[in-house]
Amino acid sequence: MSDPENFPLVRPRRLRRNAATRRMVAETRVAPAQLILPMFVKEVLREPVPLSSMPGVLQHTRDSLRKAAAEAAAAGIGGVNLFGIPAERDAVGSAGTDPDGILQRAIADVKAEVGEALVVQADLCLDEFTDHGHCGVLRADGSVDNDATLLRYQEMAVAQARAGVDMVAPSGMMDGQVAAIRAALDDEGFADIGILAYTAKYSSAFFGPFREAVDSELKGDRKTYQQDPANAREALRELRLDVAEGADMVMVKPAMAYLDILRRVADASEVPVAAYQVSGEYAMIEAAAANGWIDRRAAALETLTGIARAGADAILTYYAVEAAGWLRKG
């Protein structure tokens, strides 16, 4: 017999020996209720349109949006985050504040369909509604006017609240946007409407497929208002400001390339933290899986687990409904 002194006494593999044991001792668990599905609705469509760069994702009609929202509620996910694509755009994004605009109608449609079964969030930004594709009002020199944009965000927040939204999600990265939106909502009697602040939204190459999803008109970039990918401390500064201004939740976007930022924000945050697995991150998994290079389901679930492990309480992901099914099946 071999000398027992040569054998390890501590054997971590005992807790990995079968699926039941691994499941019992898992340190991080992803639940369907943590998942939020981003959804796109386009005003002029008669039939939903598949996105070439995001397989499985659609630009919805109002009818198909309602059906997809009902499916999301049945899947048990936490919420949906709506983006609207108007028939017409102008310099100040008028369709974004129009009570009859596509996003306001979509909010009302989804609330009528799902009631309290889902948290209905809406993107609060002008980029989908402007003919220049920027997230705010432009000055004569083409730069974004921060404070003039805040006035538009206030109007947009109130329009969404009147349509029935549960939570607004300001994504424009304007200084003071949370405080401005909170003040406008409170002044109009919407103190119960929550704010999910895009606290650390980076100027990222991973947003590319999203531009197709919203038919973006953007020329140039958004580097003067979105964060520099090189910066980490800046995210914590933005966090302090957003919480002080009244954010109910905060978010890091993108997720997978910024897990270190997510961890730092989660460690410092007094409010729940979300992360957005963005279009480019989704598209990479889909492309690799389509080529047979990775297991699609395993890779999707692994990335969602990693985002949760890094500190996300909620995850915006295009896999939300499908992943909820996978999670229920174990």
C-alpha positions in Angstrom: 0.0 0.0 0.0 1.1 3.6 -0.6 2.0 5.8 2.3 -1.1 7.8 3.3 1.2 10.7 4.2 1.7 11.2 0.5 -2.0 11.6 -0.2 -3.8 15.0 0.0 -6.1 15.4 3.1 -8.0 18.3 1.6 -9.9 17.3 -1.6 -11.9 20.1 -3.1 -13.0 17.7 -5.9 -15.4 16.0 -3.4 -17.7 19.0 -3.9 -17.5 18.6 -7.6 -18.2 14.9 -7.9 -21.7 15.1 -9.4 -24.3 17.6 -10.6 -26.4 17.5 -7.4 -23.4 18.3 -5.3 -22.2 21.1 -7.6 -25.7 22.5 -7.6 -26.0 22.4 -3.8 -22.7 24.3 -3.2 -22.9 26.8 -6.1 -21.8 30.2 -4.9 -23.5 32.2 -7.6 -27.0 31.5 -8.8 -28.8 33.2 -11.7 -32.6 33.3 -11.5 -35.1 34.2 -14.2 -36.4 37.1 -12.1 -32.9 38.7 -12.4 -33.2 38.9 -16.2 -34.4 41.9 -18.2 -35.2 41.6 -21.9 -34.4 44.6 -24.2 -37.0 44.9 -26.9 -37.3 47.1 -30.0 -40.5 48.4 -31.5 -40.6 50.2 -34.8 -43.5 52.5 -35.8 -43.7 51.8 -39.6 -43.6 48.0 -39.5 -46.5 45.7 -40.4 -44.5 42.5 -39.7 -41.6 42.0 -37.3 -38.1 42.2 -38.9 -35.2 39.9 -37.9 -31.9 41.7 -37.2 -29.0 40.3 -39.3 -26.4 41.1 -36.7 -28.4 39.7 -33.8 -29.8 36.3 -34.7 -33.1 35.7 -32.9 -33.7 39.4 -32.1 -36.5 41.4 -33.8 -37.7 44.8 -34.5 -41.2 44.4 -33.4 -44.6 45.7 -34.5 -46.9 46.8 -31.7 -48.8 43.6 -32.0 -45.7 41.3 -32.0 -44.3 43.3 -29.1 -47.4 42.6 -27.0 -47.1 38.9 -27.8 -43.4 38.8 -27.0 -44.0 40.6 -23.7 -46.7 38.1 -22.7 -44.2 35.3 -23.5 -41.6 37.1 -21.3 -44.0 37.3 -18.4 -44.9 33.6 -18.8 -41.2 32.8 -18.7 -40.9 34.4 -15.3 -38.2 37.0 -16.1 -38.0 40.2 -14.2 -38.7 42.8 -16.7 -38.5 44.3 -20.2 -36.6 47.4 -21.4 -38.2 49.1 -24.4 -36.6 51.0 -27.2 -38.7 52.9 -29.8 -38.0 53.6 -33.4 -40.1 56.4 -34.8 -41.3 57.0 -38.4 -39.8 60.5 -38.4 -36.9 62.1 -36.7 -35.8 65.6 -36.1 -33.0 67.6 -34.5 -34.6 67.6 -31.0 -36.1 64.1 -31.0 -39.7 65.3 -30.9 -41.1 61.8 -31.3 -39.5 60.8 -28.0 -41.8 63.2 -26.0 -44.9 62.9 -28.1 -47.7 61.3 -26.0 -48.7 59.4 -29.1 -45.1 58.5 -30.0 -44.1 54.9 -30.7 -42.3 54.4 -27.4 -45.2 55.8 -25.3 -47.7 53.7 -27.2 -45.4 50.6 -26.7 -45.2 51.3 -22.9 -49.0 51.5 -22.7 -49.4 48.4 -24.9 -47.1 46.3 -22.8 -48.5 47.5 -19.5 -52.0 46.6 -20.7 -50.7 43.1 -21.7 -48.7 42.1 -18.7 -49.9 44.3 -15.9 -47.7 43.8 -12.8 -46.2 40.6 -14.1 -43.1 42.4 -15.4 -41.3 45.6 -14.6 -41.7 47.7 -17.7 -38.7 49.9 -18.2 -38.1 52.3 -21.1 -35.0 53.8 -22.6 -34.9 57.5 -21.8 -32.6 58.9 -24.4 -32.9 60.9 -27.6 -30.6 59.0 -29.9 -33.4 56.8 -31.4 -35.4 59.9 -32.1 -32.9 62.5 -33.5 -31.9 62.9 -37.1 -28.3 63.2 -36.1 -28.2 60.1 -33.9 -26.8 61.8 -30.8 -28.2 61.4 -27.3 -29.0 65.1 -26.9 -29.6 68.5 -28.4 -26.8 69.9 -30.5 -25.3 73.3 -30.4 -24.5 75.2 -33.6 -21.0 73.8 -33.6 -22.3 70.2 -33.5 -21.4 69.5 -29.9 -24.0 68.1 -27.4 -25.6 70.8 -25.2 -25.8 69.0 -21.8 -28.3 71.3 -20.1 -30.6 71.8 -23.0 -30.7 68.0 -23.3 -31.7 67.7 -19.6 -34.8 69.7 -20.4 -35.7 67.3 -23.1 -35.1 64.3 -20.8 -37.4 65.8 -18.2 -40.2 66.0 -20.9 -39.5 62.5 -22.0 -39.6 61.1 -18.4 -43.0 62.7 -17.8 -44.3 61.4 -21.1 -43.2 57.9 -20.3 -44.6 58.1 -16.8 -48.0 59.2 -18.2 -47.9 56.2 -20.5 -47.6 53.9 -17.5 -43.9 53.0 -17.3 -42.6 51.5 -14.1 -39.0 52.6 -14.4 -37.2 55.0 -16.7 -33.7 54.2 -17.8 -31.7 57.3 -18.8 -28.8 56.2 -21.0 -27.5 59.4 -22.4 -24.7 60.0 -19.8 -25.5 63.7 -19.4 -24.2 65.3 -16.3 -27.1 65.8 -13.8 -29.6 63.7 -15.7 -30.8 61.7 -12.7 -31.4 64.8 -10.6 -33.3 66.5 -13.5 -35.4 63.5 -14.2 -36.2 62.9 -10.5 -37.3 66.5 -10.1 -39.5 66.4 -13.2 -41.2 63.2 -12.2 -41.8 64.4 -8.6 -43.2 67.7 -9.7 -45.7 66.0 -12.0 -46.9 63.6 -9.2 -44.8 60.5 -10.3 -42.8 60.1 -7.2 -43.2 56.3 -7.4 -41.6 55.9 -10.8 -38.1 54.5 -10.5 -34.9 55.5 -12.2 -32.4 52.9 -13.5 -29.4 55.1 -14.1 -26.9 54.2 -16.8 -24.1 55.1 -14.3 -21.0 53.7 -16.1 -21.8 53.5 -19.8 -18.6 53.2 -21.8 -17.9 54.4 -25.4 -17.7 50.9 -26.6 -17.1 49.0 -29.9 -19.6 46.4 -28.6 -22.6 48.6 -29.4 -22.3 48.0 -33.2 -25.3 45.7 -33.7 -27.5 47.9 -31.6 -27.1 50.6 -34.2 -28.9 48.3 -36.7 -31.6 47.5 -34.1 -32.5 51.2 -33.8 -31.7 52.3 -37.4 -29.2 54.7 -35.9 -28.5 58.0 -37.8 -25.3 58.6 -35.9 -22.2 59.9 -37.6 -19.1 60.1 -35.6 -19.0 58.9 -32.0 -20.2 59.7 -28.5 -16.8 60.0 -26.7 -17.6 63.4 -25.3 -20.3 62.0 -23.1 -19.8 58.3 -22.7 -17.0 57.0 -20.5 -13.5 56.3 -21.7 -12.8 52.5 -21.6 -9.5 53.3 -20.0 -11.0 54.7 -16.8 -12.2 52.9 -13.7 -12.2 55.4 -10.9 -14.5 57.6 -13.0 -17.2 55.0 -12.7 -17.2 55.3 -9.0 -17.5 59.1 -9.2 -20.5 58.6 -11.5 -21.9 56.2 -9.0 -21.7 58.6 -6.1 -23.3 61.3 -8.2 -26.2 59.2 -9.4 -27.0 57.8 -6.0 -26.9 61.3 -4.5 -29.2 62.5 -7.3 -31.8 59.8 -6.5 -31.1 56.8 -8.7 -33.0 53.7 -7.5 -30.8 51.4 -9.4 -27.5 51.8 -11.2 -26.0 50.1 -14.2 -22.7 49.2 -15.9 -22.7 48.9 -19.7 -21.3 46.8 -21.4 -21.0 43.9 -19.0 -18.5 41.3 -20.2 -15.6 43.6 -21.1 -16.2 45.6 -17.8 -16.6 42.9 -15.1 -13.9 44.7 -13.1 -15.9 47.9 -13.2 -19.1 46.0 -12.3 -17.3 44.4 -9.3 -16.1 47.8 -8.0 -19.5 49.4 -8.5 -21.3 46.6 -6.8 -18.9 46.8 -3.8 -19.5 50.5 -3.4 -23.2 50.8 -4.3 -26.0 51.4 -1.8 -28.6 50.5 -4.4 -29.2 47.5 -6.6 -26.8 47.1 -9.6 -27.6 46.1 -13.1 -25.4 45.2 -16.0 -26.2 45.1 -19.7 -24.9 42.3 -21.8 -24.9 44.4 -25.0 -25.6 43.6 -28.6 -22.0 43.0 -29.6 -21.4 40.6 -26.7 -24.5 38.7 -27.7 -23.5 38.7 -31.4 -20.1 37.3 -30.6 -21.6 34.3 -28.9 -24.1 33.8 -31.6 -21.5 34.0 -34.4 -19.1 31.6 -32.6 -21.9 29.2 -31.9 -23.2 29.3 -35.5 -19.7 28.3 -36.7 -19.6 25.4 -34.2 -16.8 26.8 -32.2 -18.6 27.0 -28.9 -21.7 25.5 -27.2 -24.3 28.2 -27.5 -26.3 27.4 -24.4 -23.3 26.7 -22.2 -21.6 29.9 -23.3 -24.6 32.0 -22.8 -25.3 30.7 -19.3 -21.6 30.9 -18.4 -21.5 34.6 -19.3 -24.6 35.3 -17.4 -23.2 33.5 -14.4 -20.0 35.5 -14.7 -21.9 38.8 -14.8 -23.9 37.8 -11.7 -20.7 36.7 -10.0 -19.1 40.1 -10.6 -21.9 41.7 -8.7 -25.0 42.2 -10.9 -28.3 42.0 -9.2 -30.1 42.3 -12.5 -28.9 41.6 -16.1 -30.2 43.1 -19.3 -29.7 40.4 -21.9 -31.2 39.3 -25.2 -31.0 35.7 -23.9 -33.5 36.6 -21.0 -36.5 34.5 -22.1 -34.5 31.6 -23.5 -32.1 31.6 -20.5 -35.1 31.5 -18.1 -36.2 28.3 -19.8 -32.7 26.8 -19.5 -32.5 27.7 -15.8 -35.9 26.2 -15.0 -34.7 22.9 -16.6 -31.5 23.0 -14.6 
